[in-house]
């Protein structure tokens, strides 16, 4: 597992006891797909939860940031893990640009030629 990098913090948060969760991109993808296709819910539960929640994740902590979303139109989960952050927004904005370009490429590959 890659270590996170954040200027001014020497401790690697993945080994610290902050209650964070560790997961692979594959595990996150399986979980998000299951939330969105309803296979994790009992009958009637998905309708209730889907009226309250959007099943995706974005977030950052020092040294790590992630975007994970299911795109129904292309039936694809796209996950981006980045091992550096700043809290001025520069890294996050750049990550969103890269993420959106990846989704655009995937959509163009799914479109009939």
Secondary structure as UniProt FT lines:
FT   STRAND          5..6
FT   TURN            7..8
FT   HELIX           13..15
FT   HELIX           25..37
FT   TURN            38..40
FT   TURN            43..44
FT   HELIX           45..50
FT   TURN            51..52
FT   STRAND          56..61
FT   TURN            62..63
FT   STRAND          64..71
FT   HELIX           72..74
FT   STRAND          76..82
FT   HELIX           90..110
//
